[in-house]
Amino acid sequence: MSQRILLIAATQQEILPYLQTQHHHDVLITGVGIPSAVFRLTKKLAHHHYDIVVQAGIAGAFENSFAKPGHVVQIVKDAFGDLGAFENGAFSDLQQMDLNYDPTWLNGSNIKTGLPEVAGITVQTVTNDKMVLAALSSKWQPDVESMEGAAAAYVCQQKHVPFVQIRAISNTVGERDKSKWKTDEAIANLNNALSTFLQKLQ
């Protein structure tokens, strides 16, 4: 019996090559950012049952990460990277501030994609401020950064739905000159990896 799969992405552009192929599962475009991802995915899961949610998109890689522009990775743990307090050059999360007692890290399912596994953080503001980036890197030691990953992981955790996050690296975190990004290459590689993985699931 085939699995009921929900593929989600922040924008249609990120998964357009895959959408142009034949597929037999639902797709949800959540929009960019944490609020829209939480709302639209929660609404979808409230009315439909799925065996797995697969999130696909592009992401930035931190300078110290082995992941480089063009690489495709599986984010196996994620966190709300800038939810907390930034004081005196250091970042504290809500758990450190005794404002939240949920686990700091949101872990994906144990489903393997065969891709390199990395840790990610989800942020509400992308920045090239070196002090902020240094504080986030020191706090989390992440490989990659996105704007929706932890949001989707959190919803799936609360709804007890297995979750897999696949990201292709389009840029180095902090580089805001998009002419230096490898967006087209990242999207092409993402969609190839996504197609291979989803074919195995179906």
Backbone as a ProteinNet text record, in pm:
[ID]
protein_1_A
[PRIMARY]
MSQRILLIAATQQEILPYLQTQHHHDVLITGVGIPSAVFRLTKKLAHHHYDIVVQAGIAGAFENSFAKPGHVVQIVKDAFGDLGAFENGAFSDLQQMDLNYDPTWLNGSNIKTGLPEVAGITVQTVTNDKMVLAALSSKWQPDVESMEGAAAAYVCQQKHVPFVQIRAISNTVGERDKSKWKTDEAIANLNNALSTFLQKLQ
[TERTIARY]
85	0	88.4	61.2	143	117.6	219.2	207.6	136.5	65.4	4.6	108.1	152.7	262.3	210.1	257.5	234.4	368.9	386.8	508.5	479.7	565.1	547	672	649.2	759.5	711.5	804.6	768.5	717.5	781.6	742.9	732.5	650.2	635.2	763.5	836.2	959	1058	1064.9	1165	1141.9	1017.6	988.5	920.7	927.4	859.5	904.3	1036	1074.2	1009.3	998.3	932.7	783.1	720.2	576.2	539.6	633.6	607.8	617.2	655.6	656.1	528	505.9	386.3	407.4	314.8	323.2	182.8	177	48.7	33.6	58.4	45	9.2	-27	-66.8	54.3	33.9	138.1	78.4	156.3	113.3	223.6	189.7	281.6	248.5	341	312.2	331.2	409.4	450.3	580.2	644.3	775	757.1	834.2	835.5	758.8	787.1	730.7	578.5	520	375	291	321.3	240.9	262.9	386	413.7	335.5	334.9	260.6	111	56.6	-87.6	-132.6	-67.5	-115.1	-93.2	18.5	41	-52.5	-74.2	-167.3	-307.3	-350.9	-483.7	-494.6	-390.5	-391.7	-399.9	-317.8	-313.9	-438.1	-511.3	-634.7	-744.4	-732.5	-839.4	-797	-667.4	-618.7	-515.3	-516.4	-416.7	-306.4	-181.8	-67	26.9	93	191.7	326	349.3	475.1	458.2	524	534.8	679.3	699.1	832.7	841.6	934	956.4	1079.6	1066.2	1177.9	1196.8	1320.7	1346.2	1494.5	1525.6	1665.2	1699.6	1827.1	1873.9	2011.8	2054.1	2189.9	2275.8	2404.1	2497	2592.4	2617.7	2714.5	2855.4	2942.6	3076.9	3155.5	3131.6	3207.5	3144.1	3037.8	2970.4	3040.5	3032.6	3085.2	2993.1	2867.7	2771.5	2803.1	2808.9	2843.2	2732.9	2727.8	2626.6	2622.6	2502.3	2482.5	2459	2504.9	2487	2341.5	2299.4	2166.2	2184	2110.3	2127.5	1992	1995.6	1877.5	1899.4	1809.3	1818.9	1750.3	1827.9	1774.3	1737.8	1786.4	1741.8	1743.9	1645.5	1626.2	1583.4	1601.3	1563.3	1520.5	1438.6	1402.2	1521.1	1606.4	1738.5	1742.7	1647.7	1653.3	1533.8	1472.5	1362.4	1419.1	1432.7	1494.6	1547.6	1669.2	1726.8	1870.5	1903.5	2039.5	2093.3	2186.7	2238.9	2389.3	2459.7	2605.2	2678.1	2632.1	2700	2670.8	2576.6	2543.5	2393.7	2355.7	2214.3	2169	2052.6	1991.3	1854.6	1825.8	1694.3	1592.7	1467.6	1360.4	1378.9	1439.1	1463.1	1561.6	1665.6	1762.3	1699.6	1597.9	1531.3	1414.1	1396.1	1286.3	1149.2	1137.9	1010.6	945.8	1017.4	964.7	1037.4	961.7	1021.4	1013.1	979.1	985	1131.1	1157.8	1296.2	1349.3	1475.6	1536.2	1541.3	1581.2	1594.2	1469.5	1428.3	1318.9	1382.2	1359.7	1421	1324.5	1378.2	1297.3	1276.9	1206.9	1186.3	1317.1	1316.3	1437.1	1441.8	1358.6	1359.2	1483.7	1558.3	1683	1660.5	1718.7	1709.6	1833.7	1941.2	2068.1	2151.2	2097.8	2169.7	2252.2	2353.9	2429.8	2335.3	2355.5	2268.2	2331.1	2249.5	2301	2204	2253	2169.7	2137.7	2014.9	1975	1913	1905.7	1826	1729.4	1615.2	1513.4	1505.6	1515.8	1520	1407.6	1371.1	1269.4	1332.2	1459.4	1529.3	1663.9	1684.9	1818.2	1901.1	2030	2112.3	2256	2325.8	2470.6	2547	2479.1	2542.7	2634.4	2762.7	2859.6	2848.8	2812.4	2797.9	2680.3	2570.2	2452.9	2483.9	2544.9	2577	2674.1	2770	2865.7	2794.5	2699.3	2625.3	2539.4	2471.4	2387.6	2472.7	2584.5	2673.3	2731.3	2770.2	2825.5	2720.1	2599.1	2491.5	2451.8	2427.4	2366.6	2465.8	2576	2670	2595.8	2517.2	2436.3	2515.8	2467.2	2523.6	2449.8	2316.3	2235.8	2130.3	2071.2	1970.1	1854.8	1731.5	1613.7	1515.5	1396.9	1296.9	1167.3	1164.2	1041.4	1064.5	1187.7	1212.5	1160.8	1200.1	1158.7	1007.9	947.4	803	729.1	768.8	705.8	736.9	861.3	899.4	817.2	793.5	715.6	571	509.9	371	361.2	451.9	448.3	472.8	560.3	584.7	458	389.3	267.4	154.6	153.3	48.9	90.4	211.4	263.4	267.2	318.4	333.2	481.9	532.5	673.9	708.8	828.1	867.4	1009.8	1028.5	1160.4	1182	1299.5	1332	1454.5	1435.7	1542.9	1569	1693.7	1729	1850	1848.5	1966.3	2025.7	2156	2224.5	2237.1	2180.6	2186.2	2291.6	2331.4	2421.1	2487.5	2586.5	2648.3	2571.6	2543.3	2471.7	2547.9	2475.9	2537.5	2566.1	2568.3	2590.7	2456.8	2435.8	2308.4	2310.4	2425.1	2433.7	2388.8	2265	2207.5	2274	2351.8	2424.7	2533	2567.7	2668.5	2605.7	2475.6	2406.2	2403.6	2384.7	2369.7	2227.2	2129.8	1990.6	1946.3	1976.4	1932.8	1992.7	2122	2187.7	2127.6	2102	2044.3	1906.6	1823.1	1688	1693.1	1782.2	1795.3	1838.5	1938.1	1986.9	1882.7	1813.1	1706.9	1600.3	1555.7	1446.5	1487.5	1612.4	1662.2	1662.3	1713	1717.1	1576.3	1488.7	1351.1	1279.3	1296	1231.9	1278.7	1408.4	1463.9	1407.7	1402.7	1353.8	1204.7	1125	981	944.1	1021.1	996.9	1017.5	1115.4	1139.7	1025.1	967	858.6	728.8	705.1	574.8	569.2
-119.8	0	124.7	216.1	336.4	429.9	507.1	601.8	728.8	791.4	920.5	1027.8	1096.7	1192.1	1333.8	1425.7	1567.6	1634.9	1693	1768.6	1915.3	1980.7	2122.8	2200.9	2325.5	2416.6	2557.5	2645.6	2784.9	2853	2824.5	2885.6	2778.8	2805.5	2712.2	2701.2	2811.5	2813.6	2706.5	2683.4	2590.6	2446.9	2410.4	2271.8	2262.6	2369.4	2371.7	2260.5	2232.5	2122.4	1990	1963.6	1839.9	1843.8	1959.4	1971.3	1949	1972.8	1954.5	1808.7	1721.1	1577.1	1516.1	1392	1323.3	1282.9	1321.4	1281.1	1250.9	1168.7	1118.6	1144.9	1266.5	1303.1	1449.9	1494.2	1632.8	1724.3	1849.6	1951.7	2073.8	2133.1	2253.5	2358.7	2477.1	2590.6	2672	2676.2	2735.7	2886.2	2941.2	3079.9	3088.1	3202.5	3222.2	3264.5	3203.9	3245.5	3153.7	3169.7	3083.7	3095.9	3216.1	3225.8	3156.4	3182.5	3121.8	2971.6	2925.6	2781.5	2709.9	2767	2706.1	2703.6	2816.1	2823.6	2729.2	2735.7	2657.9	2508.3	2470.3	2327.9	2273.9	2349.6	2306.5	2289.1	2382.8	2375.5	2251.5	2222.9	2106.2	1976.8	1966.1	1841.9	1824.5	1932.1	1921.5	1851.4	1854.2	1800.2	1680.4	1647.5	1537	1456.4	1325.9	1237.4	1206	1216.8	1180.9	1090.9	1002.2	913.8	983.1	1087	1160.1	1297.7	1395.9	1529.8	1550	1588.8	1614	1762.3	1831.1	1972.2	1987.1	2066.8	2087.5	2236.8	2277.7	2419.1	2447.1	2574.8	2616.9	2674.2	2687.6	2734.6	2796	2866.9	2917.8	2828.6	2820.8	2740.9	2833.6	2803.2	2879.9	2853.5	2950.7	2943.3	2822.2	2778.9	2665.1	2530.8	2529.9	2405.3	2338.1	2204.9	2132.2	2148	2185.3	2205.7	2336.2	2330	2447	2470.5	2590.7	2618.1	2509.7	2461.8	2353.2	2218.8	2201.9	2075.4	2057.2	1933.2	1899.3	1818.5	1854	1790.6	1757.7	1671.9	1644	1707.2	1795.9	1857.3	1764.6	1704.2	1604.5	1662.6	1784.3	1854.3	2003.4	2072.6	2213.4	2284.3	2415.6	2494.1	2633.5	2698.6	2837.7	2924.2	2952.4	3005.6	3142.6	3230.4	3366.1	3398.1	3294.9	3314.1	3315	3434.4	3445.1	3585.2	3596.4	3726.6	3734.5	3847.3	3875.2	3988.3	3953.6	4050.7	4035.4	4148	4149.4	4053.4	4047.2	3965.2	3817.2	3775.5	3633.2	3614	3494.5	3463.3	3360.8	3383.7	3289.1	3247.7	3118.4	3073.9	3077.6	3046.9	3055.9	2958	2844.3	2746.3	2800.3	2865.2	2925.5	3036.7	3100.7	3211.6	3165.4	3031.3	2972	3019.4	3037.5	3079.1	2968	2859	2747.7	2620.9	2512	2386.7	2274.7	2312.2	2215	2184.1	2070.8	2043	2154.9	2188.7	2295.3	2257.7	2133.7	2087	2011.9	2034.5	1960.6	1860.2	1732.8	1627.9	1576.6	1549.2	1488.1	1340.9	1272.8	1128.5	1055.1	925.5	846.4	794.8	850.1	812.3	869.8	786	827.6	859.1	967.5	1004.2	961.9	930.3	902.4	1026.8	1141.8	1268	1296.3	1380.9	1420.4	1481	1447.6	1494.1	1612.3	1715.7	1838.5	1890.3	1985.1	2058.5	2195.6	2241	2370.2	2457.9	2586.4	2677.2	2750.7	2787	2861.2	3001.2	3100.6	3239.1	3320.1	3427.4	3517.1	3632.9	3658.9	3767.7	3717.9	3725.4	3694.8	3822.1	3806.6	3923.6	3900.9	4012	4004.7	4067.5	4088.7	4143.6	4036.6	4061.4	3959.8	3926.8	4024.8	3997.4	3902.3	3926.8	3840.1	3699.9	3692.1	3561.6	3484.1	3552.4	3486.7	3433	3511.4	3468	3345.9	3345.7	3231.7	3108.4	3129.2	3017.1	2956.9	3042.1	2993.9	2918.8	2971.4	2910.9	2774.7	2767.6	2647.6	2557.2	2612.5	2539.8	2472.9	2553.3	2496.3	2485.8	2400.5	2392.1	2484.7	2492.4	2566.6	2651.4	2742.3	2834.7	2839.7	2832.2	2850.2	2940.9	2961.4	3047.6	2974	2839.8	2764	2626.7	2577.1	2438.4	2398.5	2472.4	2437.4	2452.1	2543.9	2563.1	2437.7	2384	2261.9	2142.8	2135.3	2026.5	2030.7	2151	2167	2121.5	2163.8	2123.5	1972.2	1912.6	1766.8	1693.6	1745.7	1684.6	1686.9	1800.6	1812.8	1724.3	1703.4	1621.4	1475.5	1441.3	1304.2	1250.3	1334.1	1295.6	1291.7	1182.7	1177.5	1291.7	1348.7	1468.9	1453.5	1491.7	1491.1	1626.3	1685.1	1814.9	1801.9	1837.9	1833.6	1975.4	2016.9	2152.3	2149.2	2239.2	2260.9	2396.7	2403.7	2526.3	2620.4	2739.1	2839.5	2945.8	2961.7	3072.9	3048.6	3129.3	3131	3228.3	3188.9	3275.6	3407.1	3518.4	3649.6	3715.5	3638.6	3694.9	3740.8	3871.7	3925.7	3968.4	3958	3987.7	3864.3	3868	3748.7	3712.5	3803.9	3769.6	3665.7	3650.6	3552.5	3420.7	3415.4	3293.3	3192.9	3065.5	2961.1	2904	2993.7	2953.9	2853.4	2878.7	2787.9	2649.2	2644.9	2515.1	2444.5	2520.4	2461.9	2403.8	2477	2428.2	2304.1	2303.9	2186.6	2063.9	2080.1	1967.9	1923	2019.8	1987.1	1900.3	1939.3	1867	1727.8	1711.9	1578.5	1487.6	1540	1460.7	1432.2	1532.2	1516.1	1408.6	1410.9	1311	1170.2	1155	1023.4	973.4	1060.3	1020.2	986.4	1069.2	1045.5	920.3	890.5	767.1	644.3	653.4	542.1	526.9	641.6	637.8	581.4	610	576.5	430.6
0	0	0	-92.4	-102.3	14.3	48.3	157.7	111.6	204	175.3	207.9	103.9	114.6	93.8	178.7	156.3	133.7	17	-14.4	10.6	89.6	117.1	78.3	39.2	6.2	32.4	59.3	84.9	-41.2	-154.1	-281	-389.1	-487.3	-598.8	-679.1	-690.9	-770	-725.1	-594	-541.4	-586.5	-612.7	-651.4	-787.9	-865.3	-994.7	-1088.7	-1102.4	-1191.4	-1152.2	-1022.3	-978.9	-1006.7	-985.2	-1008.1	-1154.2	-1243.1	-1385.9	-1429.2	-1337.7	-1364.7	-1309.7	-1342	-1292.6	-1146.9	-1060.2	-920.1	-869.1	-764.5	-715.1	-565.8	-526.6	-385.9	-375.6	-257.4	-236.9	-223	-259	-249.8	-180.7	-90.7	-20.6	-28.5	-81	-79.9	44.5	137.8	269.1	273.6	180.1	191.6	270.5	262.7	326.6	472.1	560.6	700.1	793.3	921.7	1025.2	1037	1045.2	1068.3	961.7	834.1	728.8	720.7	746.2	744.5	854.1	974.2	1085.1	1055.1	1010	987.2	876.4	761.7	647.5	665.2	728.1	750.1	857.9	964.2	1068.8	1011.9	931.5	869.5	781.3	704.4	615.1	694.4	799.5	877.3	964.5	987.4	1064.9	985.4	853.4	769.2	685	686.2	603.8	681	658.3	721.4	621.6	667.7	585.2	663.9	590.2	652.5	669.2	587.7	596	532	591.7	532.7	490.2	365.5	312.4	277.6	341.2	312.5	223.8	118.5	26.6	1.8	-13.5	-40.1	-47.5	-65.2	-64.5	72.6	98.4	229.4	214	317.8	324.3	412.3	382.6	463.1	537.2	662	739.2	686.6	705.5	648	695.4	820	873.9	840.9	764.1	728.9	612.1	609.6	494.8	373.9	399.4	291.5	220.1	89.5	8.3	-95.6	-154.6	-256.5	-363.6	-389.5	-484.6	-419.1	-295	-224	-179.6	-171.9	-120.5	6.9	111.2	242.2	303.1	403.7	485.9	622.7	662.1	794.4	893.9	981.1	1073.2	1209.2	1237.2	1357.1	1329.4	1387.6	1357.5	1484.6	1488.6	1605.5	1561	1643.3	1617.7	1659.4	1564.2	1593.3	1655.7	1620.3	1674.6	1763.3	1819.9	1913.6	2055.6	2112.6	2244.6	2265.4	2317.6	2349	2299.4	2238	2194.3	2281.3	2370.2	2465.7	2479	2476.4	2496.7	2404.7	2281.5	2181.7	2190	2275.4	2290.3	2275	2234.6	2216.1	2319.1	2378.8	2472.8	2419.1	2418.3	2371.3	2484.9	2452.4	2551.1	2666.2	2637.6	2743.4	2846.5	2799.4	2892.1	2974.8	2920.1	2987	3073.8	3082.7	3159.9	3111.1	2981.1	2922	2840.2	2821	2742.5	2786	2797	2845.1	2740.9	2617.4	2509.7	2479.2	2414.4	2373.3	2283.7	2301.6	2222.3	2075	2047.9	1909.6	1866.7	1744	1681.9	1587.4	1614.4	1534.7	1428.4	1309.9	1205.7	1235.5	1147.6	1164.7	1137.5	1161	1135.6	992.1	905.5	764.4	697.9	630.1	567	419.3	374.5	233.5	155.9	227.9	162.3	139.8	179.3	164.7	289.9	279.7	399.5	503.2	629.9	736.8	809.6	833.5	894	999.5	1078.7	1174.5	1115.7	1138.7	1086	1192.4	1163.6	1244.9	1152.3	1208.2	1135	1193.4	1107.1	1153.8	1090.2	1157.8	1104.1	1026.7	1053.3	985.3	934.9	804.2	751.7	762.3	785.6	813.3	767.6	744.6	720.9	836.8	948.8	1069	1128.8	1124.8	1167.3	1315.7	1397.5	1540.1	1566.9	1499.4	1515.2	1463.5	1347.4	1289.8	1378.7	1435.8	1525.6	1649.6	1702.8	1821.6	1790.6	1676.8	1639.4	1610.8	1544	1513.5	1640.4	1736.1	1862.5	1943.4	1945	2022.8	1967.9	1837.5	1778.7	1706.6	1658.1	1572.5	1455.9	1383.5	1274.9	1145.2	1058.7	923.8	828.3	844.4	748	817.5	738.1	787.3	687.3	739.9	655.3	728.2	667.1	729.4	764	740.1	768.6	831	829	866.7	1003.7	1105.7	1241.8	1259.5	1185.6	1194.2	1149.2	1035.6	985.6	1076	1122.8	1213	1341.2	1392.2	1515.5	1496.2	1387.6	1360.2	1347.3	1272.3	1253.1	1384.2	1467.6	1598.4	1682.4	1682.7	1761.2	1707.1	1575.9	1512.6	1497.4	1541.9	1536.2	1392.4	1302.5	1162.4	1129.4	1075.7	1037.4	942	960.8	887.9	835.5	709.1	646.7	580	603.2	543.6	453.6	326.4	227.1	177.7	181.3	139	47.1	-51	-135.4	-100.3	-96.9	-56	-174.8	-157.8	-264.6	-239.1	-112.2	-77.9	56.7	84	216.1	303.5	427.3	520.4	537.1	527.3	539.6	406.8	299.2	165.5	108.9	101.5	56.1	-90.7	-157.5	-299.6	-377	-427.1	-489.7	-622.3	-677.5	-799.4	-770.9	-642.1	-602.3	-556.5	-554.6	-515.7	-631.3	-597.4	-698.7	-690.9	-704.5	-687.9	-792.9	-919	-1026	-1008.4	-976.3	-954	-833.4	-727.1	-606.6	-634.5	-706.6	-737.3	-825.5	-923.6	-1010.6	-930.3	-845.7	-765.2	-663.2	-604.5	-508.7	-572.5	-688.7	-753.1	-800.1	-840.6	-875.1	-752.6	-640.6	-517.4	-466.1	-476.1	-430.9	-510.4	-641.6	-727.3	-693.1	-672.5	-637.7	-505.3	-405.9	-273.7	-276.9	-342	-342.4	-422.6	-523.5	-598.5	-511.1	-420.3	-328.5	-228.1	-188.4	-90.5	-149	-277.8	-337.6	-377.5
[MASK]
++++++++++++++++++++++++++++++++++++++++++++++++++++++++++++++++++++++++++++++++++++++++++++++++++++++++++++++++++++++++++++++++++++++++++++++++++++++++++++++++++++++++++++++++++++++++++++++++++++++++++

